[in-house]
């Protein structure tokens, strides 16, 4: 009897607890909904600021940042890039994402340097030191060398250039990488009879079939000595063990990359001895 009376006394208490739990759950749900609404409204992306880009447009970077339906939220964008899940364009070396304000996303990028371009019909395809096409444009960018004299396969944006002559193409890429170290800005890098030649202003620089960093290092001081002269600088036979450098004054046929016709390959003048200083030429002293 005592137990029965105890249960009858406890039952109303339990009934009172049930509404309290339901009320607490409703409060929690409403609170979570309010917090979610505040986060959604406060961190709703109103602006994306882009810095550090030169040839990549702001819109290309913005499209990469907001590449899914959830990227209207700044916290979501920040989270996916913090975890390394955000999209980064292949033409970028680096991409940092942060918040300038809860509703403003800031993006700082570092582009891959362009080392050359090839002409593909009416379009210029610009590539980096690894041969990756990082930009396609109908506009010609000044200060970037035109690559000539070597056939290319199908060219596509964000894909590596391919050539049947792999060895020569590798030498062209090596040349492109090295000249950037010395701030050289050749107008053209040309494959002539399986050898590499640079055209800088009115100077033709013959590097031979195998280009080395040692050869490229000689160019800046020699150009300083040559001054405004026109002619061919022979570095084919220069190496760490051989110091043969000659300069032959001559008139060169200059070519403008704006011309619609591809230039013919230049040939080494007949009768010139690349191993010896031609008569009447003003050759700089060997750097070796």
N, C-alpha and C positions, 0 to 999 in steps of 0.2 A: 504493500500500500504506500509506503513511504517513497519508493522509487517512482511510482506512478504519479504521485503528487508533484515530485520534483520535475518530471518530464513535462507535466502540464504547465508548471511555472516557467520553464525554460523556453517553451515553444513560442510565446509572444515575443521574446527577445530576439530569437532568430529571425522571426518575420520582420522585425524592425531593421535588422542589419541588411536584409536583402535590398530594400530601396536605396540605402546609403551606398552600397556597392555599384548599383546601376547609375546612380547620380555621379559617383566618382569616375566611372568609365566614360560617361557622357562629357564630363569636364575635361578629362584627358584627351578624348578624341577632338573636342572643340579646340582645346589648347594647341594640339598638334596641327590641326587644320589652319589655325591662325598663324602659327609659326611658319608653316609651309607657304602660306599666302604672302606673308611678309618677306620671306626669303625670295620667293618667285618675283614679287614686285620690286623689291629693293635691288636684287641682282639680275634683273632683266637687262640684257645687253642693249644699250642705246648707242654705243660708239666703240669702234676698234681703231686704236692708233697704231700705225706701223712706222718703224724707224729702221734705218740702216740699209734699205733697199735702193738699188740703182737701176738695174735692168728688169727686175721683177716688179710688176705693178702691185699697188696696194690691194687692188681687188682680187688678184690671184692669191695673195696671202690670206686675205679675209675669207675667201671661199674655202681655203684649206682649213682654217681655224673653225669655221662653222660648217663642217661637212656632214653633220647629222642633225636630226630633229631636236635633240636636247641641247644643242649649242647656242640656244637663245639665253642660256643661263651662265653668268660669268663664273660662278663657283664650279659648275660642271666643266667648263673650259679649262679653268685653272687646275682642277683635279686631274683631268685626263692628260694634260701635258706634264704635270708633276710626276705622274705614274709612268710617263713615257709612252702613253697610248695615243697621243695626238698626232695628226698628220703633218709631216714635214716635207716640203717640196724637194725633189732630188737636186735642184740647183742651189740649195742652201747648205752651207757648212754648219750653221748654227741657228737656233731659233729659241728665244727665251720669251715666255709668256707670264705676265703678271697683271695686277689690278691697279689702275691709277685711282679709281673710285669703285664702289660696289657695282656701278652700271657702266664703267669704262674699262675695257681690256686693252692693255698695252703689249705690243709685240715688237721685239728687237731681233733683227736677223743679220746674218753675215752671209753674203753670197759667195759662191765659188767664183774665183777670178777667171775671166775669159782670156784665153791665150791665142785664139785664132778664129778664123771663120772660113767657110767655103760657100761658094755660090750655088744655089739650087734653083735654077730658073730665075724667077723674079724675087726669090726669097734669099736672105742671108741666114745661114745656120752658124751660130756661134757655139764654140765648145771650150771645155775646161782642159786642164793639164792631163787629164786621164782620157780625153777624147769623148767625154759625155756632152751631148748637145744640150746646152742649158737655156738657149733662147733662139727663137725664130722670129725674124722681123723683116719687113720690107724696107726698113731704114738702115743706112750704113753708119756704123759707129766708128768715129775717128780714133786713130791710135792703136788699132788692132790689125795684125797682119793677115793678109789674104793668102790662103794655102792653095798652091797651084801645082799642076803637073802630075797629079796622082788621082787615079779613078777611085770613086767611092761607091759603095753599095747603096741600098735604100737608107735614106736619112730620116729619122724621126726624133721629135722632141723627147728629151729625157732618156734617150737610148745612146749607146756608144757607137761612134763611127766605126765602120768596117771597110777595109780595103783588101783587094786581092794581094797587093804587094805589102805584106805585113811588116817586113823588115824596114822598108823605106818609111812606112807610116810611123813605126816606132821611133825612127830617127827624127822625123818631123816633130813628134810629140816631145822627144828629148830636147830638141832645139827650142821649142816653145817654152818648156819649163826653165831652161837655163837662161834664156834672154830676159825673163822677168826678174831674175836675181840682180841684173845689172841695169835695170830700167831702160833697156834698149827697146825701141819702137820701130821695127822694120815695117816697110810698106807691104812686103811680100816675103813668103817663105816658099821657095820653088824647088821642085824636084826636076833636075836637069840631067838626063842620061844616068839615072840611078844615083846621083849625087845631090847634096843639099846646098842651095845658095840662098843668101839673104840679100834683100834690096833695101838699103837704108838711104833715102834721099837719092843722090846721084852716084852712090857707091854700091857695087856688086861684091858680095863677100862669098867666096867659094869655100865650103867647109868639107867637101869630099863625101865619101859614102858612110863614114863612121864619125859622128859628131861627138865631141867630148867637152866637158866643162872647162878644160884647159884652153881649148880653142876659143870658146866664147869669152873667157876672161881677158883675152888679148885684144878684143875688138874695141872697147871704150878708149883706152889710151892711144891706140893706133888711129882711130877716127879723129881724135884730137890733134894729132900730128898732121894728118892729111888735110884737114880744114875743108875748104870749099872745092877741092879738086874733084874731078870726075874720073872714074875708072874702076878697075877690078882689083880687089884685095884677095890674094891667094893664101889660104890657110890650110889647104888640103894636106900639106906635108908637115904641118906643125903638130908636135906632141911634146910630152915631158922629156923625151930623149932626143928629139930633133927640133931644131929651132928655126926652120926655114919659113920666112914670111916675105912675100914680095907684093909690090903694088904696081900695077900697070895702068898708066893714064890712057884713057880711050873714051870715045863717045858712046854712051849707052842709049839704047832705045827705051824710053820711059813709058810706063803703062799706067793708065788710070783705072782703078777698080770699077768706076762708073761706066766704062765702055761696055757695050753689049757683047762684043766679041772677045772670046778668051784669047789671051796673048799666046804667041808662039814661043816655044822654048828657046831661050838664049843659049848660044853655043860659045864655048871658050874660043877667043880669037886664034886664028891659025898662026902658027909660027911662034907662039909664045912658049917659053920654057918656064914652067911653074917652079922649078927648083932653083932657078937663078934669077938675078935681078935683070930685067930687060934694059937695054941701052936707052938712055934718055929718060928713064923713069926716076922719080924721086921716092924711093922706097924707105919707109921708116926702119929704124934699127930693129932687129929681132928682140922680142921680149924675153927670149930665153937666154 
